[in-house]
Amino acid sequence: MPLKKADIAIMAFCTGLIVANLYYCQPLIVLIAKDFHIDTNVAARLNYITQAGYAAGLLFIVPIGDLVERKKQILIINSAVVVSLITAAIAPSFFVLEVASFCIGFTTVVPQLILPLAAHLGEPERRGKIIGSIMSGLLLGILLSRTVSGLIGAAWGWRAVYELAAVVCTLLLALMAIRFPKSQPDFKGTYGQLIRSLASLLPQPVLQEACMINALGFATFGAFWATMVLYLSGAPFHYNSGQIRLFGLAGAAGALAAPIAGRSGDKGNPRSAILIGIVMILTGFVLFYFFSTSIAGLIAGILLLDFGLQAIHISNQTRVYALIPEARNRLNTIYMTITFTGTALGSAFGIWLWHFGGWPAFCIGGMSLMVVALAIYGLYHRRLTAIYRAKVGL
């Protein structure tokens, strides 16, 4: 049965609210440090502990969707999310909070289970649009979660954030149980065979190109949001954290472009949208470099960065899901793990460039990453164009 618009909207809604669990801790570090009487540098470990849990979940949980009924897996894992959030809310010590944070990351892979489910149930001619719509919810959840967490934490304390998140995920559990359709897997074998089969998917040229270009695109995303705070808090702007947070609204506007990127991939060769996305990000960094003291220039650059990233990501995700229908969860594991690695390395790269040569060095570094993406696109162009033309009968 084809997915209805209401089903897609519910999936996007659930995806955005669940993925937010990964980022709630970031504005709460100071409050947590005060509560447990520890240094803020120690409390900041929660950021990468949560992300490490997420990386582990991508590798060990997401592939199971090719082995068990997908709706059942989503409900079980989301139940574990609720338990993890409650544990964080009542944590009697920082160590318990660390363990709970890892578990929150490990189980908050539910959005990466919803996306293959939607791709499996959606019609091929609408798959890009469907993925784009759900990605809008995911990206809005990422971009708005920090603001919401900071406001609630300041008003009622950091534990209230986790308590509210547990309530929200419990309500979502009921909603998903009622509205999500079932989807039976095709893989026949054991969990060990499932994990070992990941290596057999790597020779796919479409997957190779998608992973490399996506990792580079998300590296620029991670580098920008890690470095922007340092830049805007200093000369010539001297903005406080509240003012800097408003720039996230521009990012949220970019997230709303995801369905447009998805539709463009449905109408023709999705590689065309990928090329446009690379050029948009490159142009954004050119604006960052030449209009570094202009707020309008920075906002225009952010919009280009986010629009370009959505064009790349949605188009790549649509291509990857179309490769081997019975292996969508495993393909998503490889694709998102490499993408996530690119984001993390990009954040470190951006901060290193900032300390090395300030904002100009950061901008040149971002441009360089997109030049590498263009080179990869060119290397795969003839081979993948031939594959695409053979597929559509040109």
N, C-alpha and C positions, 0 to 999 in steps of 0.2 A: 504494500500500500504506500503511495507517494506521501512524502512529508507535507503536511499542511502548513500554511503561514503561521498559524497559532503554535504548532509544534516547534517550528524553527525559533519563534520568539521566546518560547519557554526555555529551549535549549540555550539560547544566548543569555537569557536572564540568569539561569542557573550557573552557567559558565563564569559570568562576570562576578557573581557573589561568592563563588567557591574559590576562584583564583586569588581573590583579595586576601585570603588567609595567609598567603606567602609574604605579604608586605605590611601587615598590620604592625609588626614589631618595630619597624624602622623608626617611626616618630616617637616610640615609647621608651627608647633606650635610657634616656635620662631619668624618667619616672621609675623604671625598673631598677636602675642602679641605686637610686635613693632608697627604695623599699628594701632591697637586700643588703644595703650598706657596702656596695662594691664600686670599683672604679668604672667609669663609663666605657673605657676601652675593653674591660672584661665583659660588660653587658652587651657591647656591640658584637660579641661573638655570636649572638642569636641570629644576626643577619646571615652569616655564611653557614651556620649550622642548619638553618631552615632551608637554605638553597641547596646544601649538600643532601639533605633528606629528599628534596624534590628531584635532584639528579638521580638518586638511588631509586626512587619511585618510577621515574621514566624508564630506567633500565630493567627493573625487575617486576613491576606491576603492569605497565601498559601493554607489553606483549601478550599477556594472558587473555586479552580480549579476542585474540585469534583462536583461543582454546576453549573458552567457556562462553555461555550466553551473556551478551554484553550488558543488557539492562541489569541482570542479577549482579554482575561484577560491580557496576556503578553504584548500586544500592549498598553493597557490602562495604566497599571502600569509603563511601560517603559516611556510613555509620562509624567507621574507624576515625574519620575526620572529626566527627562530633566528640567522640571519646578523647581524642588528642586535645581538642580545644578546651574541654572541661578540665582536663588534667592541667593544662597551662593556667587556666583561671584560678585553680585552687592550689597551685604549686607552693609547697611549704618552704622550699629552698631553691636557690638558683640552679643547682644541679638538676633538680626535677624539671624545672622550666626548660633547661637545655635539652633534656631527653624529650620532653613534650614538643619542643620546637622542631626537633628532627622528625618526630612522628607526624607533626602537622605538614611539614614539607613532603614527607614520604607518601602521605595519603591524599594530598591536594593535587594529585595528578588526574583527578576526576575530569577536568576540562579536556585533557588529552585522551580520555576515553569517550567523551561525548562527541568530539570532532570525527573520529573514525566511524562512530555509530551513524552520525548524520550523513557522512559521505557514502556509507554503505546503503542507506535507505533512500537517499536522494537520487533523482533521475540524472543521468550523465550530463544532459544538456543544461541542467540547473545546478550542478554540483559546485561550481565556483561561486555562484551567488549565495548558495546555502552556507558554504564555508565562510564566505565573507561576512554574512550577517551574524553568524555565531562568533566570529573573531572580533566583531565590533563590541559585543558584550564582554568578551575576555579582556580586550584592551582597555575598555572603560573601567572594568574592575581593577586592573593594574594601576591605571593612572589616578583614579579617584580614591583608592583604598587608603593611601597615606594621609590624605586630607581628612577623611572621615575618622580614621584612627586617631589622628592628632587631636581633633576636636573632642571626641568622646573621652580620650585619655585625660585631656586637660580639665574636663568637666567632672568626670566621675572616677578617674583613676584607670590605670592600665588593665587591671583585672576585668573591668567592665567591658573592655573591648573584646576580650576572649569570651566572656559570658554571652554578650550579644551575638558574636559570631557563631557560637554553639547553638543558640536559639534559631538563628537564621538557617544554618545548615540542617537542623532538625526539621524545620518547615519545608525546606527544599527536598529533603528526603521523602516526605509525604507527597509532595508535588510530583517528583520524578516517579515514584511508585505508581501514581495514578495515571500520569500522562505519557511517560516515555514508552515507545514501542519496543517489542522484543526483537532480537536479532541473533540468529543462530550462527555459530562459527563453522568454518569448513576444515580447519586444521585437525588432522588425526595423528595423535602422538602424545608424548609425555612433555612435561614442563621443561625438562632438560633438553629434549630434542628441539623444543620451541626456541629456547634461548640460543642453542648452538646454530639454529637455522638463520639467525641474524646475519652471520658472516656470509651466507650464500646470497644475500640480497645486495651486498655491496657492489658487485660488478655491474649493476644496472647503470648505464651512463646518465640517464635522466636523474636518478637519485644522487649520483656523484655531483653533477653540476648543481642541482638544487641545494644540496647540503653545503657546498662550498660558497656559493653566492649568498645563500641565506645567512650563513655564519658571518660573512663579511658585512652584510647589511646590518645584522643585529649587533655586530661589534661596533659599528658607528653609533648605533642607538645607545648601547651601554656606555661608550666613551663620552657621548654628549651629555647624558643626564648625570654622569659622575663628575664631569668637569664643569658643567654649567654653574653648579652651586658655588664652586670655588671662584669662578669668574665674576658672577653677579654680586657676590658678597664683598668683592674688593673694588678698587678704582676701575672705572669712573663711576660705578653705580652705587656701591655700598648698600645694597638691598638687604633687608632682614629676611628670615626664613619664611615669614608669612607672604612677603612680596614675591619671593622666588617661587613659592608654591603656586602662585597664580599662573606662571608660565606653563604649568601642567594642563591648564585649560586649552592651550593651543594644541597640546598633544592629544587631548580628548577630542578636539575637532578633527584631528588626523585620524583618530580611531573610527570616526563616523564614515570615513571614506572607504572602509574595508568592503562593504557590499558593492561599491562602484568598481573596485579593483576585481572583485570576484566576477561581476557581470562581463567585464572586458575580457577576462580569460575564457569565459564560456562562448564568446562570439567568434573567436579565431584562435590562432596559435598563441598559447599563453606565454611563449617566450618573448613575444613582442611587448607584452606588458612588463615583463622582467627587465628588458632593455630600457624601457621608459622609466621604470623605477630606479634603476642604477643612475641614469642621467639626472633624475630629479634630486637624488641624494647628493650627487656630485655638485650640482648647482647650488644646493643648500649650503654646502661647506664653502663654496666660493662666496656666497653672500655673507656667511659668518666671518670670512677673512676680510672682505673689503668694506663691510658695514658693521664692524665690530662694536662701534659706539652708538649705533642706532637701534632703538627698541623695535622700530618697524622692520628693520633689516633682520634682526634676530628672530622676530615672530615669523616673518616670511620664510626664513631658513628652517625654522622648526616645522612649519606646515609642509614644506617641500620634503624635509627628512621623513616626516611621518607618512605623508601620502606615498612617497617613493617606497618606503619600507612595506607599506600594505600591498602595493602593487607587486613587489617581489615575493613577499611571504604568501599571500593568498594564491598567487599564480603557481608558485612552487608547490604549495600544499595540494592544490588541485591536481597538478601533474603527478605528484608522488602517490596520492590516493588512487589514481587511475591505473597505476602500473600493474599491481597484482591484487585484485579485490579481496582474495582470501587471506592476504597478508597485510591488510591495512594497519593494524595495530603495531605489527613489527616494523613496518616501514615508518610509521609515525615515531616509534621509539628511536630509530636511527636518526631520522630527520630532526626531531626536537632535541635529542641529546647533543648533536653537533651544533645546532642552533644555540642552545643554552650555553654550551662551551664558548661559542663565539661572543655571546653577550658578556660572560664573565671575563674573558680575556680582553675584550674591548674596553671594559671598565678599567682594568688595570693598565692597559695601554694608554688610555686617555689621561689618567692621573700621572703616569710616567712622562708623557709628552708635556703636560702642564708644568711639572717640576723641571723638565729639561729646557723648555723654551716658551712657556706661557701659552696664551691663546693662539698666537700665530702658528706655533709648532703643532698645537692640537688640530687646527684647521688643515694644515698641510698633511698631517697624518690621516685625517678623515678622507681627504681627497685621494691620498695614496691607496687607501683600502678600496675605494671605488674604482680606481684605475686597475687594480688587481682583479676586481670583479669583472670589469670590462674585458680584460685579457682572458679570463676563464670563459666568459660568454663567447668570445671569438674562437677559442680553441675547440669548443664543443659545437659551434654553430653549424658547420656543414653536416656533421654526423647526425645531430638531433633534428635538423631540418629535414633530412632525408627520411628519418624515422617517422616524423610527423606527416610528411606528404604521403608516405606509404600507408599510414594508418587511415588517412581520410580519402585515399584513393586519387590523389592528384598526379 
